[in-house]
Amino acid sequence: MKTNLDIDLLILDYVEGKLTKEQETELSDWVEASEQNTQYFSQSIAYLELTFTGSKSEKYNSHKNWGQLASRINKRSQILRISRELAKIAAVFVFAFILGYFYFQFATSREQRMASNDFITTEVPYGSRSVLTLPDGSRVWINAGSSIKYPVDFDETQRIVQLDGEAYFDVITNKSRPFYVETWGLKLKATGTQFNVRAYNDEEFIEAILVEGEVAVNRAVRPHKTDLILKPNQKLTVYKDAASTCEAMTDDDAKEKAGEMVSTARKVTKVELTSDIRTDIYTSWKDKEWVIYKEKFGSLAQKLEKRYDVKINIKDEAVFALAYSGTLKDENLIEVLDVLSITSPIKYVFDDKNVTIWYNPEF
Protein backbone atom coordinates (compact mmCIF):
# COMPACT_ATOMS: atom_id res chain seq x y z
CA MET A 1 0.00 0.00 0.00
CA LYS A 2 1.29 3.43 -0.88
CA THR A 3 2.10 5.75 2.02
CA ASN A 4 1.31 9.45 2.09
CA LEU A 5 4.97 10.15 1.38
CA ASP A 6 4.90 7.90 -1.70
CA ILE A 7 1.88 9.77 -3.05
CA ASP A 8 3.37 13.18 -2.25
CA LEU A 9 6.54 12.26 -4.14
CA LEU A 10 4.46 11.15 -7.12
CA ILE A 11 2.60 14.47 -7.03
CA LEU A 12 5.89 16.37 -6.93
CA ASP A 13 7.17 14.42 -9.94
CA TYR A 14 3.85 15.16 -11.69
CA VAL A 15 4.36 18.89 -11.12
CA GLU A 16 7.83 18.65 -12.66
CA GLY A 17 6.62 16.44 -15.51
CA LYS A 18 8.96 13.54 -14.68
CA LEU A 19 6.46 10.74 -14.15
CA THR A 20 7.03 7.54 -16.09
CA LYS A 21 4.10 5.88 -17.83
CA GLU A 22 3.81 3.40 -14.99
CA GLN A 23 3.88 6.18 -12.39
CA GLU A 24 1.25 8.15 -14.31
CA THR A 25 -1.03 5.13 -14.24
CA GLU A 26 -0.28 4.54 -10.57
CA LEU A 27 -1.07 8.15 -9.62
CA SER A 28 -4.17 8.23 -11.81
CA ASP A 29 -5.51 5.03 -10.24
CA TRP A 30 -4.91 6.42 -6.75
CA VAL A 31 -6.67 9.72 -7.59
CA GLU A 32 -9.69 7.88 -9.01
CA ALA A 33 -9.92 5.48 -6.07
CA SER A 34 -11.88 7.91 -3.90
CA GLU A 35 -13.23 11.43 -3.75
CA GLN A 36 -10.92 12.03 -0.78
CA ASN A 37 -7.89 11.17 -2.92
CA THR A 38 -9.11 13.43 -5.73
CA GLN A 39 -9.56 16.30 -3.30
CA TYR A 40 -6.15 15.73 -1.72
CA PHE A 41 -4.47 15.69 -5.14
CA SER A 42 -6.18 18.90 -6.25
CA GLN A 43 -5.40 20.69 -2.99
CA SER A 44 -1.74 19.59 -3.09
CA ILE A 45 -1.28 20.88 -6.63
CA ALA A 46 -3.02 24.14 -5.79
CA TYR A 47 -0.83 24.53 -2.69
CA LEU A 48 2.37 24.02 -4.65
CA GLU A 49 1.30 26.58 -7.25
CA LEU A 50 0.26 29.15 -4.64
CA THR A 51 3.70 29.04 -3.06
CA PHE A 52 5.02 30.90 -6.10
CA THR A 53 2.61 33.81 -5.95
CA GLY A 54 4.86 35.98 -3.85
CA SER A 55 7.43 38.55 -4.92
CA LYS A 56 9.80 37.62 -7.71
CA SER A 57 12.69 38.28 -5.35
CA GLU A 58 11.31 35.92 -2.70
CA LYS A 59 13.31 32.73 -2.37
CA TYR A 60 11.36 29.51 -2.13
CA ASN A 61 12.00 27.61 1.10
CA SER A 62 11.69 24.03 -0.09
CA HIS A 63 12.52 22.58 3.33
CA LYS A 64 9.80 24.56 5.07
CA ASN A 65 7.07 24.03 2.49
CA TRP A 66 7.83 20.35 2.03
CA GLY A 67 7.49 19.98 5.79
CA GLN A 68 4.09 21.67 5.65
CA LEU A 69 2.90 19.49 2.81
CA ALA A 70 4.06 16.29 4.50
CA SER A 71 3.12 17.22 8.06
CA ARG A 72 1.02 14.10 8.45
CA ILE A 73 3.98 11.78 7.86
CA ASN A 74 5.50 9.87 10.74
CA LYS A 75 8.85 11.62 10.72
CA ARG A 76 10.54 9.06 12.95
CA SER A 77 9.99 6.20 10.48
CA GLN A 78 10.41 8.25 7.32
CA ILE A 79 13.33 10.56 8.14
CA LEU A 80 15.91 8.57 6.19
CA ARG A 81 13.77 8.44 3.06
CA ILE A 82 13.03 12.16 3.29
CA SER A 83 16.75 12.85 3.39
CA ARG A 84 17.35 10.73 0.29
CA GLU A 85 14.58 12.50 -1.57
CA LEU A 86 15.46 16.02 -0.44
CA ALA A 87 17.67 16.80 -3.40
CA LYS A 88 14.98 15.72 -5.83
CA ILE A 89 12.34 17.74 -4.00
CA ALA A 90 14.51 20.85 -4.01
CA ALA A 91 15.08 20.43 -7.74
CA VAL A 92 11.33 20.31 -8.28
CA PHE A 93 10.81 23.59 -6.50
CA VAL A 94 13.73 25.27 -8.23
CA PHE A 95 12.36 24.16 -11.59
CA ALA A 96 8.86 25.43 -10.74
CA PHE A 97 10.20 28.72 -9.41
CA ILE A 98 12.24 29.36 -12.55
CA LEU A 99 9.23 28.46 -14.67
CA GLY A 100 7.03 30.93 -12.83
CA TYR A 101 9.73 33.62 -12.80
CA PHE A 102 10.41 33.58 -16.51
CA TYR A 103 7.03 33.35 -18.11
CA PHE A 104 3.99 32.78 -15.96
CA GLN A 105 4.68 35.81 -13.73
CA PHE A 106 2.21 34.90 -11.06
CA ALA A 107 3.17 37.91 -8.93
CA THR A 108 2.55 40.56 -11.57
CA SER A 109 -0.01 38.91 -13.82
CA ARG A 110 -3.22 40.84 -14.37
CA GLU A 111 -5.09 37.55 -14.50
CA GLN A 112 -8.66 37.91 -13.25
CA ARG A 113 -10.65 35.16 -11.56
CA MET A 114 -14.36 35.74 -11.23
CA ALA A 115 -16.78 33.37 -9.49
CA SER A 116 -20.45 33.50 -10.43
CA ASN A 117 -23.26 30.96 -10.05
CA ASP A 118 -20.86 28.16 -9.08
CA PHE A 119 -18.59 28.86 -12.08
CA ILE A 120 -15.10 30.32 -12.20
CA THR A 121 -13.90 32.42 -15.13
CA THR A 122 -10.16 32.96 -15.48
CA GLU A 123 -9.12 35.71 -17.88
CA VAL A 124 -5.51 36.20 -18.98
CA PRO A 125 -4.84 39.53 -20.73
CA TYR A 126 -2.48 40.21 -23.61
CA GLY A 127 1.13 40.18 -22.54
CA SER A 128 0.61 37.45 -19.92
CA ARG A 129 0.29 33.68 -19.62
CA SER A 130 -0.90 31.57 -16.74
CA VAL A 131 -1.47 28.03 -15.48
CA LEU A 132 -4.21 26.65 -13.27
CA THR A 133 -5.40 23.39 -11.77
CA LEU A 134 -9.02 22.38 -12.36
CA PRO A 135 -11.21 20.80 -9.64
CA ASP A 136 -10.34 17.27 -10.87
CA GLY A 137 -6.57 17.90 -10.80
CA SER A 138 -6.22 18.45 -14.55
CA ARG A 139 -3.88 21.29 -15.49
CA VAL A 140 -4.41 24.06 -18.03
CA TRP A 141 -1.84 26.48 -19.47
CA ILE A 142 -3.61 29.60 -20.74
CA ASN A 143 -2.14 31.84 -23.42
CA ALA A 144 -2.38 35.62 -23.67
CA GLY A 145 -5.75 37.14 -24.51
CA SER A 146 -7.65 34.01 -23.45
CA SER A 147 -10.30 33.06 -20.93
CA ILE A 148 -11.56 29.78 -19.55
CA LYS A 149 -14.78 29.08 -17.67
CA TYR A 150 -15.34 25.99 -15.54
CA PRO A 151 -17.53 24.89 -12.61
CA VAL A 152 -16.37 25.06 -9.03
CA ASP A 153 -16.93 21.30 -8.92
CA PHE A 154 -17.37 18.97 -11.89
CA ASP A 155 -20.43 16.74 -11.79
CA GLU A 156 -20.24 12.95 -11.55
CA THR A 157 -20.77 12.21 -15.24
CA GLN A 158 -18.68 14.75 -17.15
CA ARG A 159 -16.18 17.59 -16.92
CA ILE A 160 -16.88 20.63 -19.11
CA VAL A 161 -14.83 23.80 -19.63
CA GLN A 162 -15.41 26.66 -22.05
CA LEU A 163 -12.48 28.29 -23.82
CA ASP A 164 -12.06 31.56 -25.67
CA GLY A 165 -8.49 31.84 -26.95
CA GLU A 166 -5.69 29.31 -26.61
CA ALA A 167 -4.91 26.74 -23.93
CA TYR A 168 -2.92 23.55 -23.42
CA PHE A 169 -4.69 20.81 -21.45
CA ASP A 170 -3.14 17.98 -19.43
CA VAL A 171 -6.24 15.99 -18.48
CA ILE A 172 -6.40 13.55 -15.58
CA THR A 173 -7.59 10.15 -16.82
CA ASN A 174 -11.15 9.29 -15.86
CA LYS A 175 -13.02 7.25 -18.47
CA SER A 176 -16.27 7.41 -16.53
CA ARG A 177 -16.17 11.24 -16.51
CA PRO A 178 -15.11 12.45 -19.99
CA PHE A 179 -13.51 15.86 -20.29
CA TYR A 180 -15.03 18.36 -22.76
CA VAL A 181 -13.66 21.60 -24.17
CA GLU A 182 -16.30 23.81 -25.80
CA THR A 183 -15.27 26.74 -27.94
CA TRP A 184 -17.16 28.67 -30.62
CA GLY A 185 -19.30 25.71 -31.70
CA LEU A 186 -16.51 23.15 -31.53
CA LYS A 187 -16.65 20.47 -28.83
CA LEU A 188 -13.71 18.19 -28.04
CA LYS A 189 -13.93 15.12 -25.81
CA ALA A 190 -11.01 13.56 -23.93
CA THR A 191 -10.63 11.12 -21.06
CA GLY A 192 -6.92 11.43 -20.24
CA THR A 193 -5.07 13.43 -22.83
CA GLN A 194 -2.57 16.19 -23.59
CA PHE A 195 -3.71 18.57 -26.30
CA ASN A 196 -3.67 22.20 -27.41
CA VAL A 197 -6.64 24.23 -28.61
CA ARG A 198 -6.37 27.59 -30.38
CA ALA A 199 -9.72 29.34 -30.83
CA TYR A 200 -9.48 33.12 -30.74
CA ASN A 201 -12.65 34.88 -31.79
CA ASP A 202 -10.70 37.35 -33.95
CA GLU A 203 -9.05 34.57 -36.00
CA GLU A 204 -10.79 32.76 -38.84
CA PHE A 205 -9.85 29.25 -37.74
CA ILE A 206 -9.93 26.88 -34.78
CA GLU A 207 -6.99 24.55 -34.27
CA ALA A 208 -6.62 21.41 -32.15
CA ILE A 209 -3.27 19.64 -31.68
CA LEU A 210 -3.12 16.22 -30.04
CA VAL A 211 0.11 15.42 -28.20
CA GLU A 212 -0.89 12.30 -26.29
CA GLY A 213 -4.02 10.17 -25.86
CA GLU A 214 -7.16 10.55 -27.95
CA VAL A 215 -9.60 13.37 -28.67
CA ALA A 216 -13.01 13.09 -30.31
CA VAL A 217 -14.37 16.15 -32.12
CA ASN A 218 -18.16 16.52 -32.21
CA ARG A 219 -20.03 15.96 -35.45
CA ALA A 220 -20.97 19.65 -35.75
CA VAL A 221 -17.82 20.23 -37.81
CA ARG A 222 -18.81 17.42 -40.20
CA PRO A 223 -22.63 17.36 -40.49
CA HIS A 224 -24.24 13.92 -40.91
CA LYS A 225 -20.96 12.16 -40.13
CA THR A 226 -19.58 10.47 -37.03
CA ASP A 227 -17.31 12.18 -34.54
CA LEU A 228 -13.78 12.79 -35.80
CA ILE A 229 -11.11 11.00 -33.73
CA LEU A 230 -7.70 12.66 -33.41
CA LYS A 231 -4.58 10.56 -32.89
CA PRO A 232 -1.23 11.75 -31.45
CA ASN A 233 0.73 14.15 -33.69
CA GLN A 234 -2.37 15.14 -35.62
CA LYS A 235 -3.67 18.66 -36.18
CA LEU A 236 -7.29 19.55 -36.86
CA THR A 237 -7.96 22.93 -38.44
CA VAL A 238 -11.53 24.18 -38.75
CA TYR A 239 -11.97 27.29 -40.89
CA LYS A 240 -14.96 29.49 -40.08
CA ASP A 241 -16.92 32.04 -42.09
CA ALA A 242 -17.03 35.39 -40.34
CA ALA A 243 -20.24 36.38 -42.14
CA SER A 244 -22.36 33.46 -40.99
CA THR A 245 -23.86 32.27 -37.72
CA CYS A 246 -24.02 29.02 -35.83
CA GLU A 247 -27.40 28.12 -37.32
CA ALA A 248 -25.83 26.28 -40.24
CA MET A 249 -23.36 24.23 -38.26
CA THR A 250 -24.85 23.03 -34.97
CA ASP A 251 -27.86 20.99 -33.97
CA ASP A 252 -30.16 21.84 -31.06
CA ASP A 253 -28.38 19.48 -28.70
CA ALA A 254 -24.98 21.07 -29.38
CA LYS A 255 -26.39 24.56 -28.91
CA GLU A 256 -27.92 23.67 -25.58
CA LYS A 257 -24.71 22.14 -24.21
CA ALA A 258 -22.26 24.70 -25.54
CA GLY A 259 -24.17 27.72 -24.22
CA GLU A 260 -23.09 31.20 -25.19
CA MET A 261 -19.96 30.00 -27.01
CA VAL A 262 -22.16 28.34 -29.61
CA SER A 263 -24.44 31.32 -29.86
CA THR A 264 -21.60 33.29 -31.43
CA ALA A 265 -20.12 30.43 -33.44
CA ARG A 266 -19.60 30.62 -37.17
CA LYS A 267 -20.33 28.38 -40.10
CA VAL A 268 -17.60 25.89 -40.95
CA THR A 269 -16.20 26.45 -44.43
CA LYS A 270 -13.45 23.82 -44.43
CA VAL A 271 -11.98 21.11 -42.20
CA GLU A 272 -8.39 19.88 -42.52
CA LEU A 273 -6.69 16.99 -40.73
CA THR A 274 -2.89 16.86 -40.84
CA SER A 275 -0.83 13.93 -39.52
CA ASP A 276 2.79 13.49 -38.41
CA ILE A 277 3.22 17.08 -37.30
CA ARG A 278 5.81 18.50 -34.91
CA THR A 279 3.64 19.24 -31.91
CA ASP A 280 6.22 21.52 -30.26
CA ILE A 281 5.65 24.08 -33.00
CA TYR A 282 2.08 24.50 -31.75
CA THR A 283 2.52 23.94 -28.01
CA SER A 284 5.87 25.52 -27.08
CA TRP A 285 4.25 28.95 -26.54
CA LYS A 286 3.81 27.77 -22.94
CA ASP A 287 7.46 26.76 -22.50
CA LYS A 288 10.64 28.67 -21.82
CA GLU A 289 11.71 28.11 -25.43
CA TRP A 290 9.15 29.12 -28.04
CA VAL A 291 9.72 27.18 -31.29
CA ILE A 292 8.90 28.87 -34.61
CA TYR A 293 9.09 26.86 -37.82
CA LYS A 294 8.48 28.15 -41.35
CA GLU A 295 5.84 30.55 -40.12
CA LYS A 296 4.66 33.39 -42.34
CA PHE A 297 5.02 36.81 -40.82
CA GLY A 298 1.29 37.47 -41.13
CA SER A 299 0.42 34.75 -38.60
CA LEU A 300 3.56 35.34 -36.53
CA ALA A 301 2.57 38.99 -36.13
CA GLN A 302 -0.77 37.93 -34.61
CA LYS A 303 1.04 35.81 -32.04
CA LEU A 304 3.53 38.57 -31.24
CA GLU A 305 0.67 41.02 -30.68
CA LYS A 306 -0.91 38.79 -28.07
CA ARG A 307 2.36 37.67 -26.48
CA TYR A 308 3.71 41.22 -26.01
CA ASP A 309 0.45 43.22 -25.86
CA VAL A 310 1.21 45.44 -28.85
CA LYS A 311 -0.38 46.41 -32.16
CA ILE A 312 1.65 45.55 -35.26
CA ASN A 313 0.98 47.53 -38.44
CA ILE A 314 2.46 46.03 -41.60
CA LYS A 315 2.84 48.65 -44.34
CA ASP A 316 4.04 46.48 -47.24
CA GLU A 317 2.27 43.40 -48.57
CA ALA A 318 5.59 41.65 -49.24
CA VAL A 319 6.24 41.37 -45.49
CA PHE A 320 3.28 39.03 -44.96
CA ALA A 321 4.88 36.31 -47.09
CA LEU A 322 8.23 36.27 -45.27
CA ALA A 323 8.76 32.97 -43.40
CA TYR A 324 10.73 32.45 -40.21
CA SER A 325 12.19 29.56 -38.24
CA GLY A 326 13.99 29.65 -34.91
CA THR A 327 13.66 29.49 -31.15
CA LEU A 328 12.91 32.39 -28.82
CA LYS A 329 14.21 32.15 -25.26
CA ASP A 330 12.54 34.83 -23.11
CA GLU A 331 13.56 37.64 -25.47
CA ASN A 332 11.69 40.90 -25.11
CA LEU A 333 9.90 42.40 -28.13
CA ILE A 334 12.74 44.75 -29.12
CA GLU A 335 15.20 41.85 -29.14
CA VAL A 336 12.82 39.82 -31.31
CA LEU A 337 12.32 42.67 -33.77
CA ASP A 338 16.06 43.30 -33.92
CA VAL A 339 16.69 39.65 -34.83
CA LEU A 340 13.98 39.73 -37.50
CA SER A 341 15.37 42.92 -39.04
CA ILE A 342 18.91 41.50 -39.09
CA THR A 343 17.92 38.21 -40.68
CA SER A 344 15.21 39.36 -43.11
CA PRO A 345 14.32 42.37 -45.30
CA ILE A 346 12.26 44.37 -42.82
CA LYS A 347 12.68 47.51 -40.78
CA TYR A 348 10.55 48.69 -37.91
CA VAL A 349 9.62 51.59 -35.66
CA PHE A 350 8.46 50.89 -32.10
CA ASP A 351 6.35 53.56 -30.39
CA ASP A 352 4.78 52.73 -27.04
CA LYS A 353 2.50 49.78 -27.85
CA ASN A 354 2.54 50.27 -31.61
CA VAL A 355 4.97 48.63 -34.02
CA THR A 356 5.14 49.71 -37.66
CA ILE A 357 6.94 47.40 -40.09
CA TRP A 358 8.09 48.06 -43.67
CA TYR A 359 9.74 45.97 -46.32
CA ASN A 360 13.44 46.83 -46.64
CA PRO A 361 14.50 46.63 -50.29
CA GLU A 362 18.10 47.41 -49.36
CA PHE A 363 18.52 44.25 -47.27
RASUL-V907446 format. One record per residue. RES is the residue in three letters. OMEGA is omega as a letter, one per 20 degrees, with the letter a starting at -180 (NA if undefined). D_LAST is the distance of its C-alpha to the last C-alpha in whole Angstrom. Layout:
((RES & OMEGA & D_LAST) (RES & OMEGA & D_LAST))
This chain:
((MET & a & 67) (LYS & r & 64) (THR & r & 65) (ASN & r & 63) (LEU & r & 61) (ASP & a & 60) (ILE & r & 58) (ASP & r & 57) (LEU & r & 55) (LEU & r & 54) (ILE & r & 53) (LEU & r & 51) (ASP & r & 49) (TYR & r & 48) (VAL & a & 46) (GLU & a & 44) (GLY & a & 44) (LYS & r & 46) (LEU & r & 49) (THR & r & 50) (LYS & a & 50) (GLU & r & 54) (GLN & r & 54) (GLU & r & 52) (THR & a & 55) (GLU & a & 57) (LEU & r & 56) (SER & r & 55) (ASP & r & 59) (TRP & a & 60) (VAL & a & 58) (GLU & a & 60) (ALA & a & 63) (SER & r & 64) (GLU & r & 63) (GLN & r & 64) (ASN & r & 61) (THR & r & 59) (GLN & r & 59) (TYR & r & 59) (PHE & a & 56) (SER & r & 54) (GLN & r & 56) (SER & r & 55) (ILE & a & 51) (ALA & r & 51) (TYR & a & 52) (LEU & r & 50) (GLU & a & 47) (LEU & r & 49) (THR & a & 49) (PHE & a & 45) (THR & a & 45) (GLY & a & 46) (SER & r & 44) (LYS & a & 41) (SER & a & 43) (GLU & r & 46) (LYS & a & 47) (TYR & a & 48) (ASN & a & 52) (SER & r & 52) (HIS & a & 55) (LYS & a & 57) (ASN & r & 55) (TRP & r & 56) (GLY & r & 59) (GLN & a & 59) (LEU & a & 58) (ALA & a & 61) (SER & a & 63) (ARG & a & 66) (ILE & r & 66) (ASN & a & 69) (LYS & a & 67) (ARG & a & 70) (SER & a & 70) (GLN & a & 66) (ILE & a & 65) (LEU & a & 64) (ARG & r & 62) (ILE & r & 60) (SER & a & 60) (ARG & a & 58) (GLU & a & 56) (LEU & a & 55) (ALA & a & 52) (LYS & a & 50) (ILE & r & 51) (ALA & r & 49) (ALA & r & 46) (VAL & a & 46) (PHE & r & 46) (VAL & r & 44) (PHE & a & 41) (ALA & r & 42) (PHE & r & 42) (ILE & r & 38) (LEU & a & 37) (GLY & a & 39) (TYR & a & 37) (PHE & a & 34) (TYR & r & 33) (PHE & r & 36) (GLN & a & 37) (PHE & a & 41) (ALA & a & 42) (THR & a & 39) (SER & r & 39) (ARG & r & 40) (GLU & a & 41) (GLN & r & 44) (ARG & a & 47) (MET & r & 50) (ALA & a & 53) (SER & r & 55) (ASN & r & 58) (ASP & r & 57) (PHE & r & 53) (ILE & r & 51) (THR & r & 47) (THR & a & 44) (GLU & r & 41) (VAL & a & 38) (PRO & r & 36) (TYR & r & 32) (GLY & a & 31) (SER & r & 33) (ARG & a & 35) (SER & r & 38) (VAL & r & 41) (LEU & r & 45) (THR & a & 48) (LEU & a & 50) (PRO & a & 53) (ASP & a & 54) (GLY & r & 52) (SER & a & 48) (ARG & a & 45) (VAL & r & 42) (TRP & a & 39) (ILE & a & 38) (ASN & a & 34) (ALA & r & 33) (GLY & a & 34) (SER & r & 37) (SER & r & 41) (ILE & a & 43) (LYS & a & 47) (TYR & a & 50) (PRO & r & 54) (VAL & r & 55) (ASP & r & 57) (PHE & r & 56) (ASP & a & 59) (GLU & a & 61) (THR & a & 60) (GLN & r & 56) (ARG & a & 53) (ILE & r & 51) (VAL & r & 48) (GLN & a & 46) (LEU & r & 42) (ASP & a & 40) (GLY & a & 36) (GLU & r & 35) (ALA & r & 37) (TYR & a & 38) (PHE & r & 42) (ASP & a & 44) (VAL & r & 47) (ILE & a & 51) (THR & r & 53) (ASN & a & 56) (LYS & r & 57) (SER & r & 59) (ARG & a & 57) (PRO & a & 54) (PHE & a & 51) (TYR & r & 49) (VAL & r & 46) (GLU & a & 46) (THR & r & 43) (TRP & r & 42) (GLY & r & 45) (LEU & a & 44) (LYS & a & 46) (LEU & a & 46) (LYS & r & 49) (ALA & r & 49) (THR & r & 51) (GLY & a & 50) (THR & r & 46) (GLN & a & 42) (PHE & a & 40) (ASN & r & 37) (VAL & r & 37) (ARG & a & 34) (ALA & r & 36) (TYR & a & 34) (ASN & a & 36) (ASP & r & 33) (GLU & a & 31) (GLU & r & 33) (PHE & r & 33) (ILE & a & 36) (GLU & r & 35) (ALA & a & 37) (ILE & r & 36) (LEU & r & 39) (VAL & a & 39) (GLU & r & 43) (GLY & a & 46) (GLU & r & 47) (VAL & r & 46) (ALA & a & 47) (VAL & a & 46) (ASN & a & 48) (ARG & a & 49) (ALA & a & 48) (VAL & r & 45) (ARG & a & 47) (PRO & r & 50) (HIS & r & 53) (LYS & r & 51) (THR & r & 52) (ASP & r & 50) (LEU & a & 47) (ILE & r & 47) (LEU & r & 43) (LYS & r & 43) (PRO & a & 41) (ASN & r & 38) (GLN & r & 38) (LYS & r & 36) (LEU & r & 37) (THR & r & 35) (VAL & a & 37) (TYR & a & 35) (LYS & a & 37) (ASP & a & 38) (ALA & a & 37) (ALA & a & 40) (SER & a & 43) (THR & a & 45) (CYS & a & 47) (GLU & a & 50) (ALA & a & 48) (MET & a & 47) (THR & r & 50) (ASP & a & 54) (ASP & a & 56) (ASP & r & 56) (ALA & a & 52) (LYS & a & 52) (GLU & a & 55) (LYS & a & 54) (ALA & r & 50) (GLY & a & 51) (GLU & r & 49) (MET & a & 46) (VAL & a & 47) (SER & r & 48) (THR & a & 45) (ALA & a & 43) (ARG & a & 42) (LYS & r & 43) (VAL & r & 41) (THR & a & 39) (LYS & r & 38) (VAL & r & 39) (GLU & r & 37) (LEU & a & 38) (THR & a & 35) (SER & r & 37) (ASP & r & 36) (ILE & r & 33) (ARG & a & 31) (THR & a & 33) (ASP & r & 31) (ILE & a & 28) (TYR & a & 30) (THR & a & 32) (SER & r & 30) (TRP & a & 29) (LYS & a & 33) (ASP & r & 32) (LYS & r & 31) (GLU & a & 28) (TRP & a & 26) (VAL & r & 25) (ILE & a & 22) (TYR & r & 22) (LYS & a & 20) (GLU & r & 20) (LYS & a & 18) (PHE & r & 17) (GLY & r & 20) (SER & r & 22) (LEU & r & 20) (ALA & r & 20) (GLN & a & 24) (LYS & r & 25) (LEU & r & 23) (GLU & a & 25) (LYS & a & 28) (ARG & a & 27) (TYR & r & 26) (ASP & r & 28) (VAL & r & 25) (LYS & a & 24) (ILE & r & 21) (ASN & a & 20) (ILE & a & 17) (LYS & a & 17) (ASP & a & 15) (GLU & a & 16) (ALA & a & 13) (VAL & a & 13) (PHE & a & 16) (ALA & r & 16) (LEU & a & 13) (ALA & a & 15) (TYR & r & 16) (SER & r & 18) (GLY & a & 20) (THR & r & 22) (LEU & a & 23) (LYS & r & 25) (ASP & r & 27) (GLU & r & 23) (ASN & a & 23) (LEU & a & 21) (ILE & r & 19) (GLU & r & 19) (VAL & a & 18) (LEU & r & 15) (ASP & r & 14) (VAL & a & 13) (LEU & a & 12) (SER & r & 9) (ILE & a & 9) (THR & a & 9) (SER & a & 7) (PRO & r & 5) (ILE & r & 8) (LYS & a & 9) (TYR & r & 13) (VAL & a & 16) (PHE & a & 19) (ASP & a & 23) (ASP & r & 26) (LYS & r & 26) (ASN & r & 23) (VAL & r & 19) (THR & a & 17) (ILE & r & 14) (TRP & r & 12) (TYR & a & 9) (ASN & a & 6) (PRO & a & 6) (GLU & a & 4) (PHE & NA & 0))
